[in-house]
Amino acid sequence: MGFVILIHADKCSGCQMCEVGCSLKHMKECNPERSRIRMIKMEKNGQYDFIPSTCMQCETAMCELVCPVKAISRNTQTGARMIDETKCIGCSSCSYACPFGACFVDRKIGKSIVCTQCDGDPTCVKVCPSGALEYVSSDQVNIALKRAAAKRVVDAAGLAAMTNNPASC
């Protein structure tokens, strides 16, 4: 059983503490551009939503499959993807293959980087002041995703029932 960083986007304030903490730990500088977790900012009707994005530790990871030098592997202890910098040639194949944009080439070192979950003690989770990030077993994530999907179905059914029956409004 592996562990993943569960993202509660509805709790994210956009403070970027996760990015700063990550870049400080791994790159020894406060630079969100060098963080292994990224903040996606979306604007809708003048309101901003912030969504942290990081490696989802896919069961079948496209980044690993497309790496021409086999520099990407899974840490047997944590389940996190690891990139061997001695093998990585900085070709960006992993960046193009990742559906989440979690792998990318760090321009300063010319090598790909990805979230390693800080060897089982993720800094981003520890510094997040709003509780938007949580380090949990992958089984817990599966349960949370199933509940969220069920809620969407129930909500959609309720909305459909209300639109079909104006008297229920």
C-alpha positions, 0 to 999 in steps of 0.5 A, a space after each residue: 500500500 502506497 501513500 499519496 498527498 491528498 489535495 482538498 482544493 476547496 480548503 486552499 487559500 493560495 498562500 503558496 506556503 507549500 511551494 516555498 516549503 518544498 523549494 526550500 527543502 529540496 533546492 535550498 532556496 525560496 523559489 516557487 518555480 523550483 517547487 515540486 508542488 505547483 499552485 494553479 490559479 483559475 479566475 471565474 467571474 472575478 473570483 480566484 480558485 487555487 488548486 495545488 498540483 503535484 505527482 499523483 503517484 499513478 499506478 501505471 505512470 506514463 512518465 516512467 514508461 516513456 523515459 528513454 534512459 529508465 531514470 524514473 522508478 518507484 521508491 519501495 518504501 513510500 511508493 513515490 516516484 524517484 528520478 535518478 539524476 545520474 541517469 536523467 538527460 533532461 529530455 522532457 519526455 516525462 513532462 509531456 507524458 504526465 497528465 498532471 504536469 507534475 514532472 518537469 525539467 528544472 532549468 538550473 540543473 537541467 534534470 527532471 524533478 518530481 515530488 518524492 513525498 519527502 521520503 514519507 514526511 512531505 514538507 508541503 503537508 506540514 507547512 500548509 496552514 489551511 489543511 488543503 494537503 493531507 498525506 494519506 494511504 492510497 486506499 483512503 484516496 480511493 474511498 474519498 474519490 468514490 464518495 465525491 463521485 457518489 455525491 456528484 451523482 446524488 447532487 445531479 439527480 437532485 438538480 434534475 428532479 428539481 428542474 423536472 418538477 417545478 413544484 419542488 422548488 
